[in-house]
Amino acid sequence: MGKILVLYFSESGNTREMANLVAEGAKSVKGSDVRLLSIDKAKPEELLWADGVAMGAPTYEGLLSWQAKKWWDEAVKAAWGKVIGKIGCAFSSSGGWGGGAELTCQSIMTIMINFGFMVFGVPDYTGPQMTLHYGSIAAGKPANEPQRESCRRLGKRLSELVDLRRGNAGK
């Protein structure tokens, strides 16, 4: 059974809505054990428990929110060097298209790489001109089905990759 942690910080509720959809997608893979937590509730032990982590944060000036960065910098220092080889991905909501959400996903994944995670993107299209190469993104809340599906697809792929890594693919 793959253990998936969906972490998020959300001020307006948009990133929280995305996190719920990512968790829904992760749960769609049979046997996945999924935890959904805001960073204010998450402890380093959560990272140690998980086989795969999806992290979401709002985009602030083209980067992840300071609250999400502070969480990685201070709250989970104890996980440093203990999560090597776990699988990670990212999602973000910004104020508008072109607001830097993909850069935020890259920033989150850069942090994850520094902790030792293996990160991934998804080459799928979930609708016309809607991709999640760097992670799932939305301008505001995920308002239409292609945006909502990109969140679910990210969670599903995370669970599938965890299963593949654990040798359970297709079982």
N, C-alpha and C positions, 0 to 999 in steps of 0.2 A: 504494500500500500504506500503510495507516494504522499508525502506530507508537504502541503503547500501553504505558505504564509502570504497573505495579501495585506501589505502594510500601506498606510496612506496618512497624509496630513491634508486636511481640508478646512478652509476658513469659510467659504461660501456654501459648501455642500456639493459643489460640482465634482470635485475629485473624489469625494465619498461616494457619489452616485456611480462614478466610473469604477471604483473599487468593488462595489457590490456586483457590478456586471462582470468584472474580471473573476471574482470569486464564483459567480454563477457558471462561467465558462470552465473554470478549474474543476468544479464539482461534476461537470458533465462527463468527465472521464471516470469510468467505473473504478471504484476502489480508492479514489483520492480522498484524503483527509485534509480538509481546508479550514484554515483559521483566518478570519478577517479582523484586523485590529488597526485602530488609530495609533499613531506613534506615541501618543500620550499614555497609552495603556501597554505598549510593547516593551519588553525587557530583552536583554541580550540572550537569555535562554530561549526565546522564541526563534532567533536566528539559528541557534544550535539545534533546535528541534526539527526545523524545516529542511527538506531536501531541495526545495525550490522557493524563491521569493520574488513576488511582484511588488514593486515599490512605486507608489504614486505620490506626486506632489504638484501643487499649482506652480505655474510659471510666473516668476517675479523677475522682470527685466531680463528675460531670456535665460534664466537659471532657475534651479529649484529654490523653493522658499527657504528663508534663513532658518525656519523652525525645523524643516527636514534635514538641512545640512547640520544643524546643531545636534540633532538626534544622532546622526552618524558620528559626529566629532566627539560627543561627550557621553551619550547614554549607552552606547553599545561598544565602547572601546574594549570591553572584556571579550568580545567576539573576535577581535583582531587575530588573524592567523588560525582561527578555529573553524572557519567556514570555507576553507579552500576546496574547490571543486563543486560547491553547490551551484545550482543554476539560478540565474537572475534575469529579470526583465523590468521594464519601466513603462509608466503611463503618466500623462500630464494634461491638465486643463489650463488654457490660457484665456486672456481677455478677448482675443480675436484671432482670426486666421493670420498667420505671419507674425504672431506674437512671441515666437520662440519655443513653442512646446516641444519640438523635436530636439532643440538644443538642451532643454530641460531633461528629456529622456536620456540624451547622451551624457549629461552631467551626472545623473543618477547612476547610469551604468559605469561611468568612470570611477565613481566612489566604490561601487560593487566590485569592480576589477581590482581596485587597491586592497579590498578585503579578501580577495581570492576567489570571487565568484566567476563562473563562466557565464557570460551574458549572450543574448541572442536578439535578433530582430525577426520579423515575420514578413516574407515577400508577398503575402496574399493581398488581393483587393477585396474589400467587403462591399463595394459599391462603386459607382462612377467616380473616379478621381479620389478614392478613399483608400489609402494604404496604411500599414502600420510597420513600415520597415524599421523604424527606430523605437517603436513602441506605440501604444495606442494614444491618440491625441484628440482633443476636442477644443472648440472655441466656446467657452461657457460649459453648460452641461451637455452631455451626449444627447442631442435633441432629435436625431433621426435614426432610422434603423441601421444604415451603414456605419455610423459612429458607435452605436450601441453594440453592433455585431463585432466591431474591431476590438472592443473591450473583452467581450466574451471569447473571441478567437485568441486573444493574447493569453487569457487564463487557461484555455483548452490546450494551447501549444505548450505552455509551461508544464501542465500535468503530463502531457504526452512525452515531453523530453525527459522529465523526471522518471517516468516509467521506462523509457528507453535506456536511460543511464542505469537504472536498477535491474535491467534485464527482463522487464515485464511487458514489453511492447506486444500488443495484440493478444494478451492473455485475458 
